[in-house]
Amino acid sequence: MNKRRFRADDPERKAWQDAEKILSSIGLEQGMVFVDVGCGEGYFALPASRRVGPGGEVYAVDINAEAVAHLQEQAKNEGLRNLSAEAREAEATVVCEGCADIVFFGIDLHDFADPKKVIQNAKKMLKPSGRLVDLDWKDISMDVGPPAEIRFPVAKAKNLIESAGFRILSVQDAGPYHYLIIAGN
Ligand SMILES: C[S@@+](CC[C@H](N)C(=O)[O-])C[C@H]1O[C@@H](n2cnc3c(N)ncnc32)[C@H](O)[C@@H]1O
């Protein structure tokens, strides 16, 4: 796969994936609790933190300690005190039970060793009214992103999400290269 780690302020990426627009489209609002699973350097966690504001919380986890350190530094520089970032395995992470308005997978569900377990953990973290959001690479030919054989076609992602007891609420395009699945309890 394309192992390039995305910088949080990657201008090239912004041309094909606007984090602010996506966070707005999924209904992230002030005061909400947002869990970013596989956050990398915070391409989504940082704008989410600014968006939910001081009354909200962002929990960001990633198995890559270096990426998490970058995110922590950026959050500190910006004074984003509502963002907590930890180096953890998603398969072993339930940041809190029934606390989250949104559990977000940013182009990474296909990367987890055990995506089923990660989705089950999302179920534990979400409030009854909460939403699981899976943004991932479309399964079509393109010259960016991971190789076709490791991508999750929409049907596979939906299946995994439904088998953890979620209801699919919508499936839409999110820019030229990605789909966005929103699911609820
Ligand atoms: C393609 S990157 C996406 C990062 C970020 N969500 C973004 O949109 O920029 C996938 C991320 O998943 C992380 N990851 C892979 N397996 C993981 C696991 N089992 N637990 C936690 N993070 C994991 C990687 O370290 C990497 O940062």
The ligand as a Tripos MOL2 file, in Angstrom:
@<TRIPOS>MOLECULE
LIG
   27    29     1     0     0
SMALL
NO_CHARGES

@<TRIPOS>ATOM
      1 C1         -4.0740    5.5710    5.9210 C.3       1 LIG1
      2 S1         -3.6300    6.0530    7.5370 S.3       1 LIG1
      3 C2         -4.9420    7.1800    7.9250 C.3       1 LIG1
      4 C3         -4.6160    8.0890    9.0580 C.3       1 LIG1
      5 C4         -5.6800    9.1550    9.3620 C.3       1 LIG1
      6 N1         -6.9550    8.5590    9.7110 N.3       1 LIG1
      7 C5         -5.8510   10.0930    8.2030 C.2       1 LIG1
      8 O1         -6.9480   10.1360    7.6300 O.co2     1 LIG1
      9 O2         -4.8690   10.7880    7.8700 O.co2     1 LIG1
     10 C6         -4.0540    4.6100    8.5120 C.3       1 LIG1
     11 C7         -3.6630    4.7390    9.9650 C.3       1 LIG1
     12 O3         -4.1330    3.5970   10.6800 O.3       1 LIG1
     13 C8         -3.1800    3.2810   11.6600 C.3       1 LIG1
     14 N2         -3.3710    1.8940   12.0960 N.ar      1 LIG1
     15 C9         -3.1820    0.7680   11.3670 C.ar      1 LIG1
     16 N3         -3.4700   -0.3180   12.1040 N.ar      1 LIG1
     17 C10        -3.8610    0.1430   13.3270 C.ar      1 LIG1
     18 C11        -4.3000   -0.4860   14.5150 C.ar      1 LIG1
     19 N4         -4.4150   -1.8180   14.5930 N.pl3     1 LIG1
     20 N5         -4.6400    0.2870   15.5650 N.ar      1 LIG1
     21 C12        -4.5480    1.6410   15.4940 C.ar      1 LIG1
     22 N6         -4.1330    2.2960   14.3900 N.ar      1 LIG1
     23 C13        -3.8000    1.5560   13.3190 C.ar      1 LIG1
     24 C14        -1.8480    3.5400   10.9800 C.3       1 LIG1
     25 O4         -0.7850    3.6840   11.8890 O.3       1 LIG1
     26 C15        -2.1610    4.8130   10.1870 C.3       1 LIG1
     27 O5         -1.8530    5.9750   10.9090 O.3       1 LIG1
@<TRIPOS>BOND
     1     1     2 1
     2     2     3 1
     3     2    10 1
     4     3     4 1
     5     4     5 1
     6     5     6 1
     7     5     7 1
     8     7     8 2
     9     7     9 1
    10    10    11 1
    11    11    12 1
    12    11    26 1
    13    12    13 1
    14    13    14 1
    15    13    24 1
    16    14    15 ar
    17    14    23 ar
    18    15    16 ar
    19    16    17 ar
    20    17    18 ar
    21    17    23 ar
    22    18    19 1
    23    18    20 ar
    24    20    21 ar
    25    21    22 ar
    26    22    23 ar
    27    24    25 1
    28    24    26 1
    29    26    27 1
@<TRIPOS>SUBSTRUCTURE
     1 LIG1         1 GROUP 0 **** ****
